[in-house]
Amino acid sequence: MKNWLILVVAAVFLLTACGNNNADSEPEAISSVENTTGESDEAIGFEMIGDQFVEATNVPTDEKVKIIAAFDEYINSFNAKDIDRYANVLSKNAIGFNYEEEIKMLKETFKNHDVKLKDSDATIVKYNEDEAHVVANIDYHVKEHGTDATLNRTVRQVTIFVKENDDWKITRIVGMEKLDQ
């Protein structure tokens, strides 16, 4: 049953997943990168110094507020099971998922599971005027309705936003399970 729940979590929350099991990584400076769909050479990832994500230094203050507000709305609308609010945070032209399929899958997930997300350490790690990458540790708590089956996982997730009509929208989510759980 847990394998089935893991599949649900992977499909719904980690629209594209990656894993870095490189045991040779130095604990002081870690870089976790997954190459995008092959359409570009642009890498998705983050750097860490110790347990801290390295924040992008070129983010204007007003844009930082908007990006973090969009990230918070993503988490809060999901936890509220408010599909309309959640849909409003997604790009209808996303590169990492199909908008309509994502909404359909989310409705099915809420119908069959109690799911809560708890984020920590949300940090903008990459920014330009059209795209921003927010990395965070996200605890996923999933319980299947009608059973005792549960799943609790912490994922390091990069949520990629694009700017559409002066709003920040999610275009892709990439994550990897933390190995130190």
N, C-alpha and C positions, 0 to 999 in steps of 0.2 A: 504494500500500500504506500509506503514511503517513497518508493521509486516513482509511482504515479504522481504523488504530490510534488516531487522534485521536478518532474516534467512540466507540471502546471506552472510552478514558480518560474522555471526557465523560460517557458513560452510567453508568459504574461509580463514578467518584470524585467527580464534580461533579453530584450528583443534581439540582441546580438550578444553572445557571450564569448569571453576569452579567458584563458588561464595561463598563468606564468608559474611553472613549477621549477624554475631555475634555482637550484640549491646553491649556486655559486654567487648569488646576489649578495652584495655587501649590506649589512643592516643599517649602516649610516646613510647610504644614498641608494635608493631603489628606484628603478624606472620600469614601469609596466606599460607595454605598448602593444596594441593590436592594430594591424594595418587595415585600412578601410576596404571597401568592396572591390578594390582593384581598379576602380575608375580613376583614382588619383594616388599619388605617392604620399599624401598627407597622413601622418600618423595620429592615432588617438592614444592618449596616455596621460600619465602624471608622474611627477617625481616626488620623492619623499626624502626628508632629512629626519632621521629618527622616526618618530611616529607622526610627524607633521607633514601635510601636503605643502608643496611649494606654490605659493600664490603668485599669479600673474601680476606684474607691477604696472602694466600699461592700461588698466581698466579705469576709465573715468568714474568718479564717484556716483554720478547720477545713473550711469549704466549698471554699475555694480548693484545698486539698490534695486533696479528693475529686474536684473538677472536672478538675484537671490530671491526676490519676491515671486518670480515665475517658478523657481525651484520649490519654494515653500508651498505655492498653490498646487503644484503637482503632488506633493506628499499629502497636504491637507485635504484636497479634493478626493484623492484615492481613499484615505482613511475615513472620510465622510460618506464614501460610496456614492458620491455625487457625480454621475456620469457626464452630465452636461458641463459642469465645471472642469472635470478632468479632460473632456474632449476639447475644451477651449484652450487648454495649455498645449495641445498637440498640433503640429504642423500638418495641414492637409496634403502637403507635398513632401512628406518625410522621406528620407533615404533609407532609414533603418526598419521601417514597418509600413504596412498598408493601413491607412487611417480607418477605413470602414471595418476591416478585419480586427483591428485592435479594439475598437469599441464593442464589437460583437463578442470577442473573447473576454473582455472585461465584464460584460453583463453576465456571461456564463460563469465566470469565476466568482462573482459576487453571489450568484444564485446558489452555488455549491460549496462555498468556503467563507469562513471568517478570516480576513486577511488584514493585518496592520503593518504599516511601515514606520520605522523610527530612524530618522537620520541623525548623523552627528558629523561634525567637522566639515560641513559643506564649504568648499573653497573653489573659487574661480581659478583654474590653472592655465587656461589659454583663452586669449581674447583678441578679436579684431572687430571692426565695426559691424560685421555681418554674422559672426559666429562666436559662440562662447562655450567652453567646456567647464562643467561644474563636477568636481569629484567629491564624493562623500562616502562614508561608511553607512550602510543601510542595513538595519536589522529587519528581516522578514519573518513575521509570525503568521503561520498558516494553520488553520484547523478545518478539517473537512466536516461539513454538516452531517449529523447523524452517526458519526463514528468517533473514536478516540484518536484517530490519526492526526498527528501534528507534525509540523516542520518548522524549525527555528534555524535561521541561517543569517550570517552577516556577510555582506557582499561589499566590496569596494566597487563603486559604480561611477562611471563617467556618463553624465547626462549632457548631451550635445544640443545646444539651442541655436536656432537661426533667427535672425531678425526679419519679421514680416509685418509691414505696416506699423513700424515703431513698437511692436510687441515682440517679446522673446517667446518662441515656440519650440517644443521638443521635436527634433528631427531624428534622433537616434539615441539609444541607450546601450552602453557597453559595460559589462561587469565581470568581475571575477570573485569567486568565493575566497574569503580570507582563509589562509591555510593554518593560522595560529589559533584556531578555535578548539 
